[in-house]
Amino acid sequence: MPLPISVVVLTLNEESNLPACLSSLGDLAAETFVVDSGSTDSTLEIARKFGAVVMVHAFKNYSQQRNWALDNLPFTQEWILHLDADHRLTPALRKELQRHFQNGAPNSVQGFLIRRRTIFLGKWIRFGGHYPVYHAVLFQRQAGRCEDRLYDQHFHVSGKLEKLNGDIEDIWTNSLARFTDRHNRWSDLEAVQQVKKKHSLPEGQIQPRIFGNPQQRRRYFKCQYERLPLLLRPFLYFFFRYVIRFGFLDGRRGLIFHVLQGFWFRFLVDAKIIERRVQ
């Protein structure tokens, strides 16, 4: 029997990714919604073929799109699982979810933290502090919202969270052109966000706590990173990831990933912050 879970998948021209994403769900969830922002390929036909309910909504940013879905989709279930088209549920995660929901929806927690497994150019990036990274993508509908941030936004859940041991595979890219194009656009958002950053995060966002849950600890260390001098911190961060956290063990493709994502992207953000300040 399907579990009492509604799945939400965001899409835009994802005909190459969506079949594997929806196939990985199997018959796990009671219902699946695909929220599309104007695909011109066969994304919508694929979604309907898999039995998903398709809704179309103009995209402004990830936060608004995810929260629009929470506010407007005709959910019949109280538990919501949020995915992107390049995500895949592993068999271990499906089994763990079946165990937690086998007697109905759990009432001892309001959400679950699920590990994300980054796949880059076909390789699992296991080192450099990039695994395990937890995200609260499964929660009771009234307990969670997506943070109002331009970049690096996560779901904030009010209530008790429990960690799961199964993974979601995140297929970052099989194309370096797409990877660099996306990170170039994201660096614009991150630069704007850091320039406008206030001294404290508003209510409804994940608060930085070194002794908190995995999301709070990660936010704490990011806040410490942002206090370091511009242009110096990308070098320090790359050294920390690649040497201290053994990123070199990820091999040749890992070197490409850690240089591009752990140094080039961070350096580009700093350069754009300086550009904005001198304009």
Secondary structure, 3 states (H helix, E strand, C coil): CCEEEEEEEEECCCCCCHHHHHHHHCCCEEEEEEEECCCCCCHHHHHHHCCCEEEECCCCCHHHHHHHHHHHCCCCCCEEEEEECCEEECHHHHHHHHHHHCCCCCCCCCEEEEEEEEEECCEECCCCCCCCEEEEEEEEHHHEEECCCCCCCCEEECCCEEEEEEEEEEEEECCHHHHHHHHHHHHHHHHHHHHCCCCCCCCCCCCCCCCCCHHHHHHHHHHHHHCCCCCCHHHHHHHHHHHHCCHHHHHHHHHHHHHHHHHHHHHHHHHHHHHHHHC
